[in-house]
Amino acid sequence: MQLFAYNQVGRPDELLIWVGMLAVYPPPSVIFEIAGQPVAAQLLPPGFEALGDEVCDARGKAINYRGIFKLAWPDTAERFTVTVSANGCVTTLSSRRPPQQLPLKNAASFNLLLSSCYYQPNDKSRALADVIKHIKPAPDFTVLAGDQVYLDLPSQQDLPCNKTALAKTLGKKYQLNWFSNSAQQPGLANILRQGPVLCVPDDHEFWNNFPLFQAQLDNTHCEQDRANWAELANRLYERYQRSPAQAAGFFRQDIAPLSMLFLDGRTQRDDDGVQMFNAATHAAIGQWKNDLLQRKQQGHAAVGLLSSGQALLIETPGPWACKIADMEMPNYADFALITTALAELFAAEIPVIYITGDVHWGRIVEGKNVRGNTLFYEVIASPSRLIDTNCVDEYKLVRNNWRSLFGKGEDFPCHPIAAEVNELKFSNLRLSVKHRQRGDHVALLRFHATPAGIEFSVDYVCTDADEKLRRAYSKSCGPFKLNSF
């Protein structure tokens, strides 16, 4: 049996522990300890569920499971360790309860780790988790902003059409990332083990440009094959990544004066550009906006933080790009819910930070209104481990080697460069790029409260296997100030 556990985000009064087991039937009882003391835990309905990979024993019984347990937060503001035991196996995780308010400048910061786009086959030389383990200060809250798995890669893989066989193939990719410690492979286990953790889905939790047909992916050519893949991928996302607190399609966490809203813009997405978000998420966007407006009207500082699986400031792809590359948020009709809410907040001079991944480059963009007041930042961190792109990578590497013969080549020839924002129109704000990040990386956002709002800095941490590149391309940006008064 293999055992793994991590702390998923939950409501403020609940400590949620995801417990996964491989190669066992029936699932055994689980024992929890915090700081060496046994603690009570409630297994949430519907109890243990099969992980969705259709792996069974000789009797046809599923043997891979997960259950989600609710515990009481321990009476401490410090980070603590949870020990999870079952059937003679033991695993540990750590967590720290999110505060109700951001700390002031004379106290330690609240730290949010932002990471996305993790391609496990390219995490061999120096494990991503080993780099993140040494980040100081330690993260208090982890956001994995999409593409935690690449179910559709490598592109030349021969995915089975049989639904059961496809479930096993896709499920194996999740197992490798989540149970990487017991498999003695690089993966996400040691990143997930430091909670609370919020996972935001994007297309590669399904396939590139989900739910649209993709020419390079045979299993998307037939409507029934697409339906099978979508069903299995959604089940795996729910069983591995989605917290019960995200079941409605969003997650809300307020740490005054910061109000954070994380959106699932992928699992409910249609293929004709109408809907990214479900009705509950539509309502949550409006409630988030209204709560920020009310907070300011009551004389309190108010700052929003918004996140989903794609960039906000992006060129709108045309009809062909929508089919071949990826439909972006501006291609969808309900993107107007976001832009309208932001316009109303900016009109009231309530600032907002948007954080995401997806695009395979990092960037910080600042937005000022006509009076010169800073009202917006977009912070992007992507990728933590870059995917392979057949033919394109080979061409870039050959070109870079040729350039090296006549001077200095690029350090990250396969990584794209962050896009400009000069031509983008967004809520009548003047946009400017404050930082571009290239190469594999994650970002640590460090927050403090101020009398009028917040102050935050962004530490871009290069996660390349080469220590010299990590030193050269890790950079602290800021501090940036956002005031609502």
Beta strands, then each sheet from edge to edge (+ up, - down):
strand 1: 2-8
strand 2: 15-22
strand 3: 31-34
strand 4: 37-39
strand 5: 42-43
strand 6: 49-50
strand 7: 65-71
strand 8: 80-86
strand 9: 89-95
strand 10: 110-115
strand 11: 141-144
strand 12: 197-199
strand 13: 250-255
strand 14: 258-263
strand 15: 303-307
strand 16: 352-356
strand 17: 362-368
strand 18: 374-380
strand 19: 430-437
strand 20: 441-450
strand 21: 453-462
strand 22: 475-483
sheet 1: 1+ 2- 7+ 5-
sheet 2: 1+ 2- 7+ 6-
sheet 3: 4+ 3- 8+ 9-
sheet 4: 12+ 11+ 10+ 20- 21+ 22-
sheet 5: 13+ 14- 15- 16- 18- 17+ 19-
end
